[in-house]
């Protein structure tokens, strides 16, 4: 049996499909499973053991995009798929699913695109208090696949040995030893509705760095936000007792980021792709939630792996569609105080056995919801 899975666009959304990939493999153990993804998210599924073949859809524009999609559609059709599942429902993914000419094509009930599928599944409202993994899992209902759980079907991202080796070397060259406590903090977000203020990050970094001389705080950001890291490092170097506690390091690619997080005592960041990459490791997580509800975007992994979800609580404007901040002050983010994030991070680092630079350990068997 030949199966096609299509999921384009964002990193976090591709991470959320990995439990479904495992479920499809379980349902069809002997199938050839092909996954279509755009270049930026390739590392998420590149080493996935359940995928037979990976197809990269070029991230092009205009007439070139049209030519690329026609070419890719012909290539998919030539493979004669028995089953195709559109895991997103966007115009491009829907068209590629239809162009594959798979005998069975499953997708969401979306106006103007439902005709491209043979089996149509209702789509959960965008603001529903339901996890994104489960909203996508609905697409497996026509196959008779029972709903999954984070215990049995967590998100996953296979380790890249080359990236792991590069991270180990860079950490050693930066003077980190096996006794160093590593804190990874992602200080940017592509969406302004999920971007915690830089000053708040500076307060957290300063407090965590000064609390323990063995800590090193590694700051990361998206490719277009390198200036954020530089500004924050410059600011905290003027505040911390030991500037070496916050080293200035080069950018990390996605596979390196995962390897870096896997070596950390805690990961701290907002609701963006990297926090879901962190969810594929055993590292404790402090996730800062702005307009997104925790029910929709909490780490989808074994609850025995500890996570602290920090948000502002109930607001009349939360959740929102993240198009316009009606109050105008982004209060769902600015209402999260640095003191609460510091407390959550310290709690995560004290829980269970020690987690240091060169390894990870088990964690205590509960998930903490900080509100």
N, C-alpha and C positions, 0 to 999 in steps of 0.2 A: 504494500500500500504506500502511496506517495502523498505526503501531507505538506501543505504550504501554510506557514504562519506569517502574517504581515503586521509589523508594528514599527511605524516611522516616528520621527521627531525626538522627543525629549528623553534624557538619560533616566530620570526617575520613573517615567512611564514604562520604559523598557525593563527596568528592574522589576516592576510590578507584574510583568508577564512571566517571569521565570517560574513561579509556582505552577502556572498553566502548562508550561513546556513539559515539566515533570509529569503532570497529570495526563497529558496527551501521550507521552511515552509509556506511561503505565497502562493506559487504555489500549494502545497499539504498540506492543513491545517490539515488533519486527518491522515497523514502518520506517521509511526514509522521511525524515523530517527536515524540511528546508525553512529557514527563517530569513525574512527580508527586513533589513534595518538600514538606517542612514549612517554615514561615516562616524559621526561623533559618539554614537552609542555602541559601536562595534565591540570595544573591549568588554562590555557587559556580558555578551553572549558568545564571545570568540572561543572561550574554553568550556562552554556548557556541554557536559557529557551527554545530554539527551538530544542534541542537535546533530543531524547528519551532515548538513551543508548550510553554509552561510552565504547569503547574497546581499551585496551592498548596493543600495539605491543611491546613485550620485546626488549630491546636494547642489543642483544646478538651478538656473533661473531662465525665464523667458523662452525663446525658441530652443535653446539648448536643452532646457528641461523637457520640452515636448519631444524632442528627438530621443533623449535618454529614456523617457518613459515608454515611447513606442518600441524602442529596441529592447528594453527590459520586459515589456509585455509579451513580445514575440518569444523571448528566451523562456519565460515562464510557461507560456502555452506549449512550447516544444517539449516540456518535461512531462506533460500529460498527468497532472495531479488528479488524484481521486477526491481530495478534500482540501479546501482552502478556508482559512478563518481570518477575517479582518479584525484585528485586536484593537482598533482605534475608531474607525468610522469616518476619518477625514477623507476629503475628495481624492487625494492621490492614492491612499491605501485602498479605498473602495474600488477605484479604477483598476489597480494592479490585481486585486482579487478577482474582479470580473474578467480582466484580460487573460488570466491564467486558464480560463475555460474549464476549471475543475468541475467534476461532476456534481459535487456538493460544495456550496459556497455559503458560509455563515457570516452574518454581520448584524449590526444594530439597525433598528427601525428608525431611520433618519430620512426626513423629507428630501426627495430628489435623488436619493441613492439606494433606497431599499430594493429597487428593481434589479440591482446588480447581484443580489444574493438569491439563493434557492431556499434558504432558511433564515427567517428574520426574528431577532430577539429584542424585546423591549430594553431600552436603555435607562438606567437609573438617573434621576435628576442630578445635575452637577453639584448641587449644594446639599444633597442628601447625606445624613449622618451614617454613611456606609463606606466601608473601606474600598479603595480603588481596586484592590486585588479581587474582591468579591464581585464588584461591578463587571469586571472583565470575565470572571468565572462564569457568569450567566451565559456566555457564548458557548460553553461546553455542554449546556443542558441538552441540546439536540443530539448529543453523542451519548447521553445516558451517564455522564460523569457526575458523581455526587459532589456537593460543595466541599471545599478544602478547608484546612485549618492551618494557622501558622506553625503549630507544633509539627504537623506531618508534612506540610508543603511550604517551608519558609522561602523567602527570596534567596537567590544565590548568584554568585559571580565567581567563576573559577579563578584560581590563583594563576598568575602569569609568572613563571619562574624567572624569566629575564628581568621583569619589572621588580620582583622581590630582591634579586641580586643588586640591582641598581640602587634601590632604596637602602639596603643594608650598607652598601659602600658609602653612600652620601651621608648617612647618619654617623658612621664611623669617622668619616673625614671632618664632620662638624663637631667631633669631640664627644659624641654621646657614647656612653658605656653601657654594659649590661645592667648596671644599677641605676641608670637614668630613668626617671618617671616621665614618660612622654605624653603630652596633652596636645591633641590636634583640634584646631578651632578654625572653622570655615567662616570667614568674615564678610562674605558677599552673597548675593542672590540675584539672578537675572531679572526677577520680578520685584519691583519696588514695594509691592504689598507684602513681601516676605523678607524684607531687608531690615534687620535690627540696626539701630543707630551706631555709628562708629564709636562715639564716645562711650556708649554702654559696653561695647566690646573692650575698649581700653581699660575700663574699670575692672572688668572681670579678669583680663590678662594680668593686670598689675597685682591684684589680690592673690591670684593663684600662683604667680611666679614668686612673690615675696613670702608666701606661706611655707615654702619648702625649697631649700637650695638645690635639691636633686632634680627638680622639675625643669623641663624644657618645653616651652610652648611653641609649637610649630603652626604658623598661620598659613592658610590656603585660601584661594579664591578662584573664581571662574577665569577662563582665558582673557576675557575682556575687562577684568577687574583687578589686574595686577597693581594698579595705582592705589587701590584700597589697602592692600597688604603693606605697601611701602609707607603710606601715610600712617597707618596704625602702628607699625614698627617704630617709625620715627617718633611718634608721640609717646609710646610706652617706654622707649629707651630713656626718655627724660623723666620718667616716673619711678621705674623699678630700681631696687637696690643693686641688682646685678644685671646689667644689660645683656650679658651672655645667656640669661635665662630665656630670652626671646631672640633666637638666632634668625638672621636674614638668609633664607635659602631660596634656591631657584624654583621655578614653577614645576608642578608635578603633572604628568599626564594621568589619564583616568586609571590605568592599571597600576601606576605607581601610587596614586592616591589610595587605592584600596589596600595595597601592601603597607603603606604608611599607617593607615587607620588600624589595620590588624595588629600593629605593634604598640598601639597606644593604650594608656590606662583609662582614657575617656575621650570621646569625640563630642564636640559641642558645635551646633550649627542650626540654622533655620530649616524650614520646610522646603528643601530644594533637592536636586538630584544627589549631591554628595551624602546627605543624611540617609538616603535609601541605599547608596553604596555601602555606607557604614553598617547598615542593617544586615548585609551579607557576611559580616564578620561576627566575632564573639565579643567585641569591644563594647563596654558600657556606653550608652548614648544619652546626651542631654539635647533634646529637640525643642527648639523655640517655635511655637505655633502662633502665627498672627491671625489672618482671616480664616484659616483652615481649621476645621474641627478635628480633634484627636481621633475620633472614630473613623475618619476618612484617611488619615495619613500617618498613623502610628507605625513604628517599626514592625513589619510583618515577619516575625521570627519567633523562635521558641520563647515563651514568656519567662523561662528560667534565666534568660539573658537579660540583664537589667537595663531599663530605660527610664529616664525621667522626662516627662512631657510637661513643659512649662508654658502656660498661656495666661491670658489676662482674665479668663473666666467668661461669664455671660455678658454679652453686649447686645443691644437691640439691632445693631448693624452687622453682627457676626453670626454665621458666615456671610460673605459677600461674593459677588461675581468677579471681583478683582479687576474691574474696569475703571472705577472711580471711587475714591474715598469720600463718602457722603459727609461725614463730620469734618473732613479735611485735615485731620491731625494724625492719622494712622494710629489711633489710640489702641488698637488691638496689639500693636508692637511696642509703642512707647510706654504702654502700661505695664510691660514686663520689666521689673527692676533688676539691675545687676546683682543685688544682694540675693535674690531668689535663685538666679542662675549659678552664682558662686556656691550657695548652699547645696544645690542639686549636684553640681560637679564634685564637690567634696564628698557628698554622700555616695556617689557612684564609685569614687576611687577608694573609699573605705570598705565597700561591700565585698564580701567574698574574699578570696585569696588575692595576694598582691599581683598586679598586672604591670609588667615592666617592659622596657624597650625590646627585649629579644624574645618575647613570648606572651602567651595569654593563658588565662586560668579559668577555672569554673567560676560561676557567679551564684549568688544566693537566689533562692527559687521564687522571687516575686518581682513584679514590675511596679515601679513607683510612678504614680501620677501626681505630679506637682501642680497644684493650682492655688 
